[in-house]
Amino acid sequence: MLKATDLPGTIPIFPLPGALLLPRSRLPLHIFEPRYLAMLDDVLKTPGRLIGMVQPNEVPGREGPGLQSIGCAGRVTQFSETEDGRYLVTLSGVSRFRVLREVDGFAPYRRCEVSWDGFEGDLRAPAPDNTFDRGAFMSVLERYFDTMDLSTDWETLREAEDELLINSLSMLLDFAPEDKQALLEAPSLTTRRETLVTLIEFALRGGAGEDIMQ
């Protein structure tokens, strides 16, 4: 596990709408654009092998890098190259960060100066979610999967540790980018779980203003 002193002040940025990486979680990526292939080649030469996942936030007329202010850095822990030169990569979430400014340079990919302050807890073991009613949560989740016509390995979900369960669902379920950002910025596992439940219940109601689905 990386320490706070190992985290650099500038990291390469991969802006990807709807993609969510959380600390201590894993995100598979399929990299094929030339600029991101160059990024990966450079990242693999660094000690930390860190890539910052950030969602775009383009607003007409607003100055700045056009990125959400908070992202999450992941360490490249697995990668393989296909015969046609693409990469299949796994990022393991290390810590969230705050974007300070974009750094100019000659690299074809984007780089940002970042601050890790306020996210020290991401480098430690997760705090327990002592108010988690797992039975009630699984009941709501089963309704959601049934309504959305989704399938899963329920035995694996029921046996998963709390953080793995909440983070995996936060990353995998099909929520809007702004909802994914809210899940990322949740200050604790309890808050993330509560946000996740709110999003699931909202989806079960069919969106704004519609009757709840039975």
C-alpha positions in Angstrom: 0.0 0.0 0.0 1.3 3.5 -0.9 2.0 6.0 1.9 1.0 9.7 1.8 4.7 10.6 1.2 4.6 8.4 -2.0 1.9 10.4 -3.6 3.2 12.9 -6.2 2.1 16.5 -6.7 1.4 16.0 -10.4 -0.3 13.0 -12.0 -1.6 12.1 -15.5 -5.3 12.4 -15.9 -7.8 10.1 -17.7 -11.1 12.0 -18.0 -13.8 9.4 -18.7 -17.5 10.2 -18.3 -19.4 7.9 -16.0 -16.3 5.9 -14.9 -15.9 5.6 -11.2 -12.9 4.5 -9.3 -12.9 4.3 -5.5 -10.1 3.6 -3.0 -9.4 -0.1 -2.4 -11.5 -1.0 -5.4 -10.5 -2.1 -8.9 -11.5 -0.7 -12.3 -10.8 -2.4 -15.6 -9.9 -0.2 -18.5 -9.6 -0.8 -22.2 -7.0 1.7 -23.6 -6.6 2.2 -27.3 -6.4 5.9 -28.1 -2.8 6.9 -29.0 -2.5 9.6 -26.3 -3.6 7.2 -23.6 -1.3 4.5 -24.9 1.5 7.0 -24.5 0.3 7.9 -21.0 0.3 4.2 -20.0 3.9 3.8 -21.4 5.0 6.7 -19.3 3.1 5.7 -16.2 4.7 2.2 -16.2 8.1 3.9 -15.9 7.2 5.7 -12.6 7.5 4.2 -9.1 3.8 4.7 -8.2 2.3 3.8 -11.6 -0.6 6.2 -10.8 -3.4 7.4 -13.1 -6.0 9.9 -12.0 -9.5 9.1 -13.0 -11.6 12.3 -13.2 -15.0 12.9 -14.8 -15.2 15.8 -17.3 -17.2 18.8 -16.3 -17.5 21.0 -19.4 -19.6 24.1 -18.8 -19.8 26.7 -21.6 -18.2 30.0 -20.5 -16.5 28.5 -17.4 -12.8 28.9 -17.1 -10.6 26.0 -15.9 -9.7 22.5 -17.0 -13.2 21.3 -17.6 -12.9 18.6 -15.0 -14.7 17.7 -11.8 -12.7 19.0 -8.8 -12.3 15.6 -7.2 -11.1 12.4 -8.7 -9.4 9.2 -7.6 -6.0 7.9 -8.4 -5.4 4.3 -9.2 -2.2 2.2 -9.4 -1.7 0.1 -12.5 -1.6 -3.4 -11.0 -2.4 -5.5 -14.1 -2.0 -4.9 -17.8 -1.8 -7.0 -20.9 -1.2 -6.0 -24.5 -3.3 -7.3 -27.4 -1.9 -8.3 -30.7 -3.2 -5.0 -32.3 -1.5 -2.8 -29.7 -4.3 -2.1 -27.3 -4.0 -2.5 -23.5 -6.3 -4.2 -21.0 -5.5 -2.5 -17.7 -6.6 -2.9 -14.1 -6.4 0.1 -11.8 -6.5 -0.4 -8.0 -7.9 2.6 -6.2 -5.4 4.4 -4.0 -6.7 7.7 -2.9 -9.0 10.6 -3.9 -7.5 13.9 -4.8 -8.5 17.5 -5.5 -7.6 19.0 -8.9 -5.6 22.3 -8.4 -4.7 23.2 -11.9 -3.8 21.6 -15.3 -0.1 21.5 -16.1 1.1 22.5 -19.5 3.6 20.3 -21.2 4.6 18.4 -24.3 2.8 15.1 -23.4 -0.2 14.3 -25.6 -2.3 13.5 -22.5 -3.5 15.7 -19.7 -1.6 16.2 -16.4 -2.8 18.0 -13.3 -1.3 19.4 -10.2 -3.3 17.8 -7.4 -3.8 17.9 -3.6 -4.3 14.8 -1.5 -5.2 16.8 1.7 -8.4 15.7 3.3 -8.3 12.2 1.9 -5.8 10.7 4.3 -8.4 8.1 5.4 -8.3 6.6 1.9 -4.8 5.2 2.7 -6.0 3.5 5.9 -8.3 0.5 6.5 -12.0 1.5 6.0 -14.0 2.6 9.0 -16.9 0.2 9.7 -20.5 1.1 8.7 -22.1 0.3 12.1 -25.6 1.4 11.0 -25.7 -0.9 7.9 -28.9 -3.0 7.9 -27.8 -5.5 5.3 -31.1 -7.4 5.1 -33.0 -4.2 4.2 -30.3 -3.2 1.7 -30.4 -6.6 0.0 -34.1 -6.4 -0.3 -34.0 -3.0 -2.0 -31.2 -4.3 -4.2 -33.2 -7.3 -5.3 -36.1 -5.2 -6.3 -33.8 -2.9 -8.3 -32.2 -5.8 -10.2 -35.6 -7.3 -10.9 -37.0 -4.0 -12.1 -34.0 -3.3 -14.3 -33.9 -7.0 -15.5 -30.4 -7.5 -14.3 -28.7 -10.7 -13.1 -25.9 -11.3 -10.6 -24.3 -13.8 -8.4 -26.4 -13.2 -5.3 -24.4 -15.6 -3.1 -21.2 -13.6 -3.8 -23.0 -10.3 -3.0 -24.4 -11.6 0.2 -20.9 -12.8 1.3 -19.0 -9.7 0.3 -17.6 -7.4 2.9 -19.5 -4.2 3.4 -17.0 -1.9 1.6 -16.5 -4.3 -1.3 -20.3 -4.6 -1.7 -21.0 -0.9 -1.6 -18.1 0.2 -3.7 -18.6 -2.4 -6.3 -22.2 -1.5 -6.8 -21.4 2.2 -6.8 -18.9 1.6 -9.6 -20.9 -0.9 -11.7 -24.6 0.2 -11.5 -25.7 2.5 -14.3 -26.1 5.9 -12.7 -25.7 9.4 -14.3 -22.2 10.9 -14.2 -23.3 13.5 -11.5 -24.6 10.6 -9.4 -21.3 8.8 -9.8 -19.5 11.9 -8.6 -21.7 12.1 -5.5 -20.8 8.5 -4.7 -17.1 9.4 -5.2 -17.2 12.4 -2.9 -19.1 10.7 -0.1 -17.0 11.3 3.0 -17.5 7.9 4.5 -18.7 4.4 3.7 -22.0 5.1 5.6 -22.6 8.2 3.5 -21.8 6.4 0.3 -24.2 3.6 1.2 -26.9 6.0 2.0 -26.4 7.8 -1.3 -26.4 4.5 -3.1 -29.7 3.6 -1.5 -31.2 7.0 -2.4 -30.2 6.5 -6.1 -31.6 3.0 -6.2 -34.9 4.1 -4.6 -35.1 7.0 -7.0 -34.7 4.6 -9.9 -37.4 2.3 -8.5 -39.7 5.3 -8.5 -39.0 5.6 -12.2 -37.3 9.0 -11.9 -38.7 12.3 -10.8 -42.3 12.5 -10.0 -43.4 9.0 -11.0 -45.2 6.4 -8.9 -43.0 3.8 -7.3 -42.8 0.5 -9.2 -44.1 -2.6 -7.4 
